[in-house]
Structure formats: C-alpha cells, structure tokens
Amino acid sequence: MGLKYFLEGFAGGESLYQSVRQARERLQGLEDRFPCATWLPVICQNPAQIPPTWDELRSVKTEEIPNLPLPTKRRFRTTLLSSLAITVLVCGVRLVGLLENPEIQAYDLMMRSRPATGLDPRLLVITIDDDDLAIQRKNDESLAGASLSEKSLNKVLAKLNQYQPRAIGLDIYRDFKAKDPDLITRLQKTQNLIGVCKGSDGSVNIPGNSPPPEIPPGNLGFSDFIHDRDGVVRRHLLFMNQEATSLCPARYSFSLQLASLYLRPLGIQTKFTPKGNLQLGKIIFPNLNSRTGGYQNIDANGGQILLKYRSSKQIAEQVKLTQFLSSPLDSGAIKDRIVLIGVTAKGDSPDTWPTPYGIPLDEQMPGVLVHAHMISQILSAVQDGQPLLQVWSLWAEVVWIWGWSLVGGVLAWRRLSLPWLALATGVTSGVLYGVCFGLFISGAWVPFVPSALSLVAMVGLMSIYNSKTEARVGSERNEGNEGD
C-alpha cells in the first residue's frame, strides 16, 4: 500500500522526499491496526546527491545507452555464412582467370624478394658477347651463321678437355655440318658434351632447329622454354614428346641432360614414377597441371615444374670467350663442373628472355643463364635438399582463402572506427603477405591475392551489416521511448 502511494506521488511530479512523506501520511489511518505503519516507507539516500525526479529518469537519451552487441550466436552464424559466400565468390572469380594476372605479379615480387643464395659453385658459364663476336670477325674467322666459329669452338673444347669438366653444354645452334676435320672428330668423341636443338610446333608454325650432325643423339637436349602469356619464363620444361615431324629428336631438356650427366658419377639415374613424374635419386619432380596455383587453364603438356630461380641474375661464375682462350686458368675453376657455352651478345637478334627479374629488353636474361638457373634448380633439389616450388591442393587453397575471410569477420566484430579498422585491415594484409612469403621461401606457392581480397571484402561486408543493424536497433529504441 505504501509503495502504491509513493509511486503515485513520484510519478505525479513530486520530489523523491516529498513522495515518501506523502506515502507516510496516507498510512496514518492504519496506525490503530498496524502500529508504526507510517515508518514503513524508508529510503536511504546520500545527502550530498540530489535525488532525481520521475521526468529526469524518463528523459535519458537513447544515444547515451551503450550499443549492445548482437547475440553471439547470431553474430557467429552471420559471419560464418558471409565468409562462405565471399569465399565461393572469390574462388569462382579465380577459376575463370580474372585473378591470374595479379597473382602472377605477386609471384614475381616474392621471387625477386628472396634472400640471395650466392653463386652456384657447380657451374661455369663461358659467355660470347658483342666484343667476342667482333674479335672473331677481326681474326677472319668465319661464323657461317653461328655465333662461334669452328676455329674458336675447337680451341674451347680442346682447352676444356685439359681441365676435365664433368659436363659441357653447347647452347649454340649448329644445324649444319662442320668443315674442320679436327672439330668433327672432337664433337663426335667428346662424351661429356651436350648439344642443343629446338622442337617443332605445328600449332604456331614453328619449324624448330636440327641438332649438330656430329653430336650423338643420346647427347642432345632441347632448348625450348615455356613462357606465359606475358612472355615471362616462369616454368621449367624437363621433358616432352616431340612431334613426328620435329627436326629435334631430343626428349629431354638441355638442362636435364647436363644435370643427369653431372649426377651420374654419384649413382643417380633418371627414371620415372608410375604417375609419369621425373625422379632423380629420392627427389620427385611433380608435373604441373592445367590449374596450378595462380595459373588457370595453362598448357601443361610435357613434364613441367615451376622454375625456382637462384634469387639473382648472377647465377654462376662467368668468363668471356676471348678471356677464356687467351688466359691461363686455375684447374679448380673447371674440374668436375658443368661448363656452359652460350651467347650473351645484344645484337640484332639477342637470345634473351623476360623473367621475374625483368621484362623490358634491357633487363631480360640471356638464354644460357636461364639454362644455368634450370640446372642449378635440379642440382640444388637433388644434392642440397632445396625444396621445389609446389602448390597446395585445390581444397587446401579454398580452406586457406576461407580462413582469411574469417579473419576479416573477426576484425569487423571489433567495431573499430573507420580509420582504425582500415589500419587493422592493412596490418593484417601485411601479415598475410609475410606468411605467404615465408611459405614461398620454404617451397609453397599459396594464394595471396585471393586471400587478401576475401579478407578486405569480408571486413567491408560485415562493417556495412553492423552499421545497418545498429541503425535499426537504434530506431526501434527511439520508437519504444516515444511510445512511453
């Protein structure tokens, strides 16, 4: 009864103390039956605190009430379904090839950013530059369509044989018979000499190049490179089946032939697994598929792997042809090494190729050095245990992308202000790149661009959803207050 009298007075506009007093007075009629009834309404109040009125309690603004988060189960369900939707969308965009170019650009950036590994001590490259070509012409040496005269080639092979290299790679097309009898005999009997030829491709009307007639078929390797749509060499073709009309009979690449010749004294032979993958010792070189990593619908014929450059253009020790022929050499610089002979001249038709280290003509890499990188990759994997560049399975990549979309949902949960949310998203994207780069160094090419895209998309989507939800809740609270 006393509470009823108090609420009637307090709601009618009386102060807190006045309402308590009126409630006591109205209880005086009960004193005969309930002694001390007028003392039942009691309030404990801090004398230093001004008591609020009923109107003041009702006038608390909605915006002063802190925003209450959505129920945890509802937030989790919304985030989970949203992350799945974004993952499906990003993976779909990726499968149709719309993300291939940015993924390849990220691949090149990681390739260039790897720490330097130094020169490969198993290789020596004898280069033929523009000065070497000019000196040969000055000495009246007939080049006969080649970049190395018969006289100079005979001298090079004779000098190399004195120092006993384990393998010699002649990366020069000689699709014509030699005239010098000494050179003919030397080409025929130099068992550790590997020559090159180029395979034919009828689909794009490439006739190819015949091998040197004097070099035995077992000592030949094709020099064909696999390049991407932008012309950059990122893949390593190890073996292929030549066309029936091909001028080049070699099934194995120039780099594989030289690496196999180098490994043969160690008891390591070339063989194939039941799945058709190349195996050297305990190392298996898995063939690429048409959809591999960031690649979508590429031509994966033959035995292809990702080309793992040795982290710099300077792959091995180099010596110019003229210097090699005119200067004495340390036997340790050649003995048991692979010696490559190739052209680095920048003449009218240079043998240069775009690589992740440079696409413009002045930054392209000579073909002989690309071969050197390929040889070094094979030897480093077999002898040094260096991991090959490989990719995860399709489902593992999907889970990886989904995981980073969930990370974006967690960032959106924090309800940060826009500048802080943008900063947090940027830092998280940097962490993602660092993780991808660390995995890249260890031999795994994992999706960076699709993961970053799903992360940012999830942050944006959930931020919009949170804003609309909070606006709706605020509107409902305002309507409730107006109803009161």
VENCORVEN-V418184 format. One record per residue. N is the residue number from 0. RES is the residue in one small letter. SS is DSSP state (H for helix, E for strand, C for the rest). PSI is psi in degrees with one decimal (* if undefined). Layout:
n-><N N>
res-><RES RES>
ss-><SS SS>
psi-><PSI PSI>
This chain:
n-><0 1 2 3 4 5 6 7 8 9 10 11 12 13 14 15 16 17 18 19 20 21 22 23 24 25 26 27 28 29 30 31 32 33 34 35 36 37 38 39 40 41 42 43 44 45 46 47 48 49 50 51 52 53 54 55 56 57 58 59 60 61 62 63 64 65 66 67 68 69 70 71 72 73 74 75 76 77 78 79 80 81 82 83 84 85 86 87 88 89 90 91 92 93 94 95 96 97 98 99 100 101 102 103 104 105 106 107 108 109 110 111 112 113 114 115 116 117 118 119 120 121 122 123 124 125 126 127 128 129 130 131 132 133 134 135 136 137 138 139 140 141 142 143 144 145 146 147 148 149 150 151 152 153 154 155 156 157 158 159 160 161 162 163 164 165 166 167 168 169 170 171 172 173 174 175 176 177 178 179 180 181 182 183 184 185 186 187 188 189 190 191 192 193 194 195 196 197 198 199 200 201 202 203 204 205 206 207 208 209 210 211 212 213 214 215 216 217 218 219 220 221 222 223 224 225 226 227 228 229 230 231 232 233 234 235 236 237 238 239 240 241 242 243 244 245 246 247 248 249 250 251 252 253 254 255 256 257 258 259 260 261 262 263 264 265 266 267 268 269 270 271 272 273 274 275 276 277 278 279 280 281 282 283 284 285 286 287 288 289 290 291 292 293 294 295 296 297 298 299 300 301 302 303 304 305 306 307 308 309 310 311 312 313 314 315 316 317 318 319 320 321 322 323 324 325 326 327 328 329 330 331 332 333 334 335 336 337 338 339 340 341 342 343 344 345 346 347 348 349 350 351 352 353 354 355 356 357 358 359 360 361 362 363 364 365 366 367 368 369 370 371 372 373 374 375 376 377 378 379 380 381 382 383 384 385 386 387 388 389 390 391 392 393 394 395 396 397 398 399 400 401 402 403 404 405 406 407 408 409 410 411 412 413 414 415 416 417 418 419 420 421 422 423 424 425 426 427 428 429 430 431 432 433 434 435 436 437 438 439 440 441 442 443 444 445 446 447 448 449 450 451 452 453 454 455 456 457 458 459 460 461 462 463 464 465 466 467 468 469 470 471 472 473 474 475 476 477 478 479 480 481 482 483>
res-><m g l k y f l e g f a g g e s l y q s v r q a r e r l q g l e d r f p c a t w l p v i c q n p a q i p p t w d e l r s v k t e e i p n l p l p t k r r f r t t l l s s l a i t v l v c g v r l v g l l e n p e i q a y d l m m r s r p a t g l d p r l l v i t i d d d d l a i q r k n d e s l a g a s l s e k s l n k v l a k l n q y q p r a i g l d i y r d f k a k d p d l i t r l q k t q n l i g v c k g s d g s v n i p g n s p p p e i p p g n l g f s d f i h d r d g v v r r h l l f m n q e a t s l c p a r y s f s l q l a s l y l r p l g i q t k f t p k g n l q l g k i i f p n l n s r t g g y q n i d a n g g q i l l k y r s s k q i a e q v k l t q f l s s p l d s g a i k d r i v l i g v t a k g d s p d t w p t p y g i p l d e q m p g v l v h a h m i s q i l s a v q d g q p l l q v w s l w a e v v w i w g w s l v g g v l a w r r l s l p w l a l a t g v t s g v l y g v c f g l f i s g a w v p f v p s a l s l v a m v g l m s i y n s k t e a r v g s e r n e g n e g d>
ss-><C H H H H H H H H H H C C C C H H H H H H H H H H C C H H H C C C C C C H H H C C C C C C C C C C C C C C H H H H H C C C H H H C C C C C C C H H H H H H H H H H H H H H H H H H H H H H H H C C C C H H H H H H H H H H H H H H C C C C C C C C C E E E E E E C H H H H H H H H H C C C C C C C C C C C H H H H H H H H H H H H H H C C C E E E E E C C C C C C C C C H H H H H H H H H C C C E E E E E E C C E H H H C E C C E C C C C C C C H H H E E E C C C E C C C C C C C C E E E E E C C C C C C C C C C C C E E H H H H H H H H H H H C C C C C E E E C C C C C E E E C C E E E C C C C C C C C C C C C C C C C C E E E E C C C C C C C C C C E E E E H H H H H H C C C C H H H C C C C E E E E E E C C C C C C C C E E C E C C E C C H H H C E E H H H H H H H H H H H H H H H H H C C C C C C E C C C H H H H H H H H H H H H H H H H H H H H C C C C H H H H H H H H H H H H H H H H H H H H H H H H C C E C C C C H H H H H H H H H H H H H H H H H H H H H H H H H H H H H H H H H H H C>
psi-><-43.4 -37.7 -38.5 -47.5 -38.4 -46.5 -35.6 -43.0 -42.2 -41.5 -22.7 -0.8 -2.5 156.5 170.7 -46.8 -40.4 -36.9 -40.3 -40.9 -44.5 -37.4 -37.2 -44.1 -38.3 -10.8 1.7 -28.4 -9.1 0.7 -33.8 -32.8 -32.1 89.1 144.2 21.0 -30.4 -12.7 2.9 -43.0 106.7 139.9 135.8 115.0 140.5 119.6 -27.0 -7.7 126.5 123.9 142.3 158.8 169.9 -40.1 -36.9 -38.1 -33.9 -20.8 13.6 125.0 145.2 -36.4 -14.2 -13.5 124.3 143.8 124.5 134.2 156.7 156.5 141.5 -43.9 -40.2 -41.4 -43.1 -43.2 -43.4 -44.0 -41.8 -48.3 -38.6 -41.7 -38.1 -43.0 -43.9 -39.4 -44.0 -42.5 -47.2 -44.0 -36.0 -44.2 -36.2 -41.3 -29.3 0.0 6.6 -18.3 3.5 -46.3 -50.5 -31.8 -39.4 -37.6 -40.3 -37.2 -46.8 -40.2 -43.7 -38.4 -42.4 -25.1 -5.4 149.5 148.0 141.5 -2.4 177.5 149.3 114.8 -7.6 -4.4 148.1 132.9 122.1 112.7 149.1 103.2 -172.4 -36.7 -40.2 -39.1 -42.6 -38.9 -39.0 -41.4 -36.1 -32.0 13.7 36.7 123.7 123.4 -25.4 47.3 -5.0 173.8 -0.3 119.6 160.4 -36.9 -48.0 -38.3 -41.4 -39.9 -41.8 -47.9 -39.1 -41.2 -38.6 -40.7 -26.9 -29.6 0.6 61.4 155.8 -30.0 145.9 126.4 117.4 95.4 57.9 129.8 128.6 77.3 37.2 158.5 142.4 152.0 -29.0 119.5 -38.1 -42.0 -38.9 -46.5 -40.0 -41.1 -34.5 -32.6 -4.2 96.6 -23.9 18.5 128.1 124.6 173.5 154.4 167.4 130.4 154.0 152.5 99.8 -24.6 -29.2 16.2 47.3 113.5 -27.4 -175.7 138.1 156.1 167.2 126.6 -26.4 -19.7 130.2 148.1 -31.8 -12.9 31.0 149.5 143.3 148.4 9.3 136.0 147.7 120.6 155.4 -177.4 -27.2 6.4 -2.6 137.8 108.3 -6.0 153.4 113.9 113.6 -40.1 159.1 161.3 119.1 152.7 155.7 -31.2 10.7 140.7 -16.2 118.3 -5.8 132.9 -29.2 152.3 160.0 -43.2 -41.4 -38.5 -43.6 -42.0 -40.1 -39.8 -35.8 -37.5 -15.2 -42.5 -17.5 4.8 16.1 118.2 156.9 128.0 175.7 145.8 166.7 -24.7 1.0 14.5 143.4 141.3 129.2 111.6 -125.9 -3.8 126.4 136.1 94.2 133.6 143.9 151.6 171.7 -29.4 101.9 115.4 -125.5 -11.6 138.7 116.9 52.5 164.0 107.0 26.3 150.0 -173.7 101.8 142.8 164.2 134.2 113.8 96.3 157.0 40.2 9.3 161.8 -31.9 88.2 -34.5 171.4 137.7 147.6 136.1 151.8 -49.0 -42.3 -39.7 -40.0 -26.7 -12.8 147.5 150.2 152.7 127.6 -29.5 -16.8 -12.1 -36.5 129.0 18.5 169.2 121.3 121.4 139.1 117.8 171.7 131.2 7.1 146.3 54.3 -149.0 -35.8 75.0 145.6 73.8 154.6 140.3 138.9 173.7 -16.0 -6.5 130.7 -37.9 156.2 -40.4 -7.9 4.6 160.0 132.5 145.2 -36.2 -31.9 -32.1 -42.9 -39.0 -41.3 -39.5 -44.0 -44.3 -37.3 -43.8 -48.5 -38.3 -36.3 -42.4 -44.6 -38.1 -6.5 19.5 131.8 141.9 155.7 119.9 171.0 162.3 168.8 163.5 -44.4 -33.9 -38.8 -38.0 -44.1 -39.4 -47.6 -42.1 -41.1 -40.8 -24.6 -35.6 -36.9 -39.9 -37.3 -38.1 -39.6 -40.8 -28.5 -31.4 -15.9 47.8 159.9 161.5 -46.3 -41.8 -35.5 -41.1 -41.3 -44.4 -38.8 -41.1 -43.3 -42.6 -38.8 -37.3 -39.9 -40.6 -45.9 -40.8 -40.3 -44.6 -39.6 -39.7 -41.1 -34.8 -43.2 -35.8 -2.7 13.2 122.6 102.2 155.6 120.3 -52.1 -48.2 -36.6 -43.7 -38.1 -43.3 -35.1 -51.5 -41.2 -38.1 -41.4 -45.5 -44.6 -47.0 -30.8 -42.8 -42.3 -43.6 -40.6 -44.6 -37.4 -45.0 -37.4 -39.0 -43.0 -41.1 -39.3 -40.7 -36.8 -39.9 -40.9 -38.1 -39.7 -37.3 -33.1 -33.9 *>
